[in-house]
Amino acid sequence: MFRFFSRVRTIVSSELNSLLNKAEDPSKMLDQFIADMKHDISEVEASVAKQIASEKLLKKQLDESLEAVSKREEQAMIALESGDEDLARRVLEEKNKQESHASSLQVSHSEAAKLSEELKVKLREMKDELREMTMKKDSLKARNESAQARAKVNRSLSGMDSGAKSGFDRMEEKVMRSEAEAESSEELRSMNKTLDDDLAALTNKSSVDSELEALKAKMNAKKTSSAE
């Protein structure tokens, strides 16, 4: 029973490392340790109560036996005073038996009282240890929750670095490509528009030149007719 507490103390003193290495939930394990300690304390309390009851019973029997010894001595004196020596002798023999029984009860009671005191000391030690482990459990659970929170944040940051950041980089590259394509199409459109304008101007110029030549030819024809 008491070795159990030493084992629990060793496990809890190793704090979270061994528990985490075994992939156990420290919070649940610590709660279970405390529950086991409380259960064992309840059993020890029951044992201590029985031992104290036994001690009290022995004390009662011892007191009764000592009282019987005293009573037999008084009875022996009364028998002697009445002149009945034989009765006094028989009473004294009974007194001696009671003294022997009382002596035996005295030894048993002393041992029982000693054991009761030892068990009560052990029980107090167990309860003190339980209080200590309970306080340490709360501290370890808080530290475990903090460690889990840090681990979760680190995993989130790691996922952000490897996933979200690369995704942003891809989207940025895609936007830049779209911008480049838009600029290229705009430039091409501008080039095509200039070419079309130049061709249209050339066509218009050719038409005017043709009309101009026709008009010159008509004027020359009139001059020739007038000269004849």
Number of C-alpha atoms within 10 A of each C-alpha: 10 14 8 12 19 12 11 17 17 11 15 20 11 10 20 19 10 13 17 12 8 9 9 12 12 22 17 10 14 24 15 12 20 17 13 15 22 15 12 17 21 13 13 19 16 12 15 20 15 13 19 19 14 16 21 15 13 20 19 14 17 23 15 14 22 20 15 17 23 14 13 21 18 15 17 23 16 15 18 14 11 11 11 13 15 12 16 22 14 14 21 19 14 17 23 15 14 21 19 14 16 21 15 12 20 19 13 16 21 14 13 20 19 13 16 21 15 13 19 19 12 16 18 14 14 19 15 12 17 20 13 12 21 16 11 16 21 14 13 19 18 13 14 18 14 12 12 12 12 12 12 12 12 12 12 12 13 12 12 13 12 11 12 13 12 12 13 11 12 12 12 12 12 12 12 12 12 12 12 12 12 12 12 12 12 12 12 12 12 11 11 12 12 12 12 11 11 12 12 12 12 12 11 11 12 12 11 12 11 11 12 12 11 12 12 11 12 12 12 11 11 10 11 10 9 7 6 5
